[in-house]
Amino acid sequence: MIARITEIAERVGAPEEIEIVDVELKGSGNNRFLRIYIDKPSGVSHAECEFISKNVGTILDVEDVVSGGAYSLQVSSPGVDRPLRKPRDFERFAGKKLKVLLREPVGGKRRWEGTLAGFSDGIIAIEPASGEPVRFGIGNVEKANLKFEW
């Protein structure tokens, strides 16, 4: 169901250059909510959230994609700690600070923070604040987020 919702949201967002960052369906019964995170290089406006909500919501309801009763649809930006999941995320945010949790340790650690030094051929390079650059495959990433600095 998530894959179908994502496909619909991407189809609706593409002409407006709106990227679908993530789709979550949480809760159960009539207390479910569907959250769609969107982004654009220039940032996300309230109007763009409304656009995705109205257009995707209509398609989901007409095609009865979210089976099993009522749900609430929420559309928002991914926030300052935006998750990084796709190869294009790691390409786009090169030079930014991030934190990463790995599935398997690299250099004896599963948690890394630093500057995203680059991404090429499926390999992510991070420059920690102290120490040598670290490299690992995107398949080893359990979770990665931008790190907002105050």
C-alpha positions as CSV (number, residue, x, y, z in Angstrom):
1,M,0.0,0.0,0.0
2,I,2.8,2.4,0.8
3,A,4.5,1.8,-2.6
4,R,1.2,2.6,-4.3
5,I,0.6,5.8,-2.3
6,T,4.2,6.8,-3.0
7,E,3.8,6.2,-6.7
8,I,0.6,8.3,-6.7
9,A,2.2,11.1,-4.7
10,E,5.2,11.2,-7.0
11,R,3.0,11.3,-10.1
12,V,1.1,14.3,-8.6
13,G,4.2,16.1,-7.4
14,A,6.5,15.7,-10.4
15,P,5.0,18.4,-12.6
16,E,5.4,20.9,-9.7
17,E,9.0,19.6,-9.0
18,I,7.8,18.4,-5.6
19,E,9.9,15.5,-4.2
20,I,8.2,12.9,-2.1
21,V,10.7,12.3,0.7
22,D,8.7,9.7,2.7
23,V,5.3,8.2,3.2
24,E,4.1,6.8,6.6
25,L,0.9,5.1,7.6
26,K,0.4,4.8,11.3
27,G,-2.3,3.7,13.8
28,S,-5.1,1.3,13.4
29,G,-8.9,1.2,12.7
30,N,-10.4,4.6,12.4
31,N,-7.4,6.2,14.2
32,R,-5.0,5.9,11.3
33,F,-3.0,8.8,9.8
34,L,-1.2,8.9,6.5
35,R,1.8,11.3,6.5
36,I,3.5,12.4,3.3
37,Y,6.7,14.4,3.6
38,I,7.6,16.6,0.6
39,D,10.5,18.8,-0.3
40,K,11.8,21.1,-3.0
41,P,15.3,22.7,-3.4
42,S,13.7,26.1,-2.8
43,G,11.8,24.9,0.3
44,V,8.2,23.8,0.8
45,S,5.3,26.3,1.1
46,H,1.9,25.8,2.7
47,A,0.4,26.0,-0.8
48,E,2.4,23.1,-2.0
49,C,1.4,21.0,1.1
50,E,-2.2,21.9,0.3
51,F,-1.7,21.0,-3.4
52,I,-0.4,17.5,-2.6
53,S,-3.0,16.9,0.1
54,K,-6.0,17.8,-2.1
55,N,-4.8,16.0,-5.2
56,V,-3.3,12.9,-3.7
57,G,-6.2,12.6,-1.2
58,T,-8.7,12.7,-4.0
59,I,-7.0,10.0,-5.9
60,L,-6.5,7.8,-2.8
61,D,-10.2,8.1,-2.0
62,V,-11.5,7.6,-5.5
63,E,-9.3,4.5,-6.0
64,D,-9.8,3.3,-2.4
65,V,-6.0,2.8,-2.0
66,V,-6.1,3.1,1.8
67,S,-8.3,0.2,2.6
68,G,-9.7,-0.6,6.0
69,G,-11.6,2.5,7.1
70,A,-11.0,6.1,7.8
71,Y,-7.7,7.9,7.9
72,S,-6.3,11.4,8.3
73,L,-3.9,12.7,5.6
74,Q,-1.1,15.0,6.7
75,V,1.4,16.6,4.3
76,S,4.5,18.4,5.6
77,S,8.1,19.2,5.0
78,P,10.7,16.8,6.3
79,G,12.0,19.4,8.7
80,V,15.6,20.5,9.5
81,D,16.6,17.0,10.3
82,R,15.5,15.6,6.9
83,P,16.0,11.9,6.5
84,L,18.4,10.8,3.7
85,R,17.4,7.5,2.1
86,K,17.9,7.6,-1.6
87,P,21.2,7.9,-3.6
88,R,20.1,11.3,-4.9
89,D,19.7,12.5,-1.3
90,F,23.3,11.8,-0.6
91,E,24.3,13.5,-3.8
92,R,22.1,16.6,-3.2
93,F,23.3,17.2,0.4
94,A,27.1,16.9,-0.1
95,G,28.9,19.3,2.1
96,K,26.1,19.3,4.8
97,K,26.4,17.9,8.3
98,L,24.7,14.6,9.0
99,K,24.4,11.8,11.4
100,V,24.2,8.2,10.4
101,L,23.4,4.9,12.1
102,L,24.9,1.9,10.4
103,R,23.6,-1.7,10.3
104,E,27.2,-3.0,10.7
105,P,30.1,-1.2,12.4
106,V,32.7,0.6,10.4
107,G,35.9,1.5,12.2
108,G,34.4,-0.1,15.3
109,K,31.3,2.3,15.4
110,R,27.7,2.2,14.2
111,R,27.0,5.9,14.8
112,W,28.8,8.5,12.8
113,E,28.4,12.3,12.6
114,G,30.3,14.6,10.3
115,T,30.2,16.4,6.9
116,L,28.9,14.5,4.0
117,A,32.0,14.5,1.8
118,G,30.5,12.8,-1.2
119,F,28.6,9.9,-2.7
120,S,29.8,7.8,-5.7
121,D,29.1,4.3,-6.9
122,G,27.0,3.5,-3.8
123,I,29.7,4.6,-1.4
124,I,29.1,7.4,1.1
125,A,32.0,9.4,2.5
126,I,31.8,11.3,5.8
127,E,34.4,13.5,7.3
128,P,34.0,13.4,11.1
129,A,35.0,16.5,13.2
130,S,38.1,14.6,14.3
131,G,39.7,11.7,12.6
132,E,40.0,10.3,9.1
133,P,37.2,10.2,6.6
134,V,35.0,7.2,6.8
135,R,33.4,5.3,3.8
136,F,30.6,2.8,3.7
137,G,28.0,1.5,1.3
138,I,24.5,2.9,1.2
139,G,23.2,-0.6,1.9
140,N,24.8,-0.4,5.3
141,V,22.8,2.7,6.3
142,E,20.0,2.0,8.8
143,K,19.2,5.6,9.3
144,A,20.6,8.9,8.1
145,N,19.5,12.5,8.8
146,L,20.8,16.0,8.2
147,K,22.1,17.5,11.4
148,F,20.9,21.0,12.0
149,E,23.4,23.3,13.6
150,W,22.2,26.2,15.7
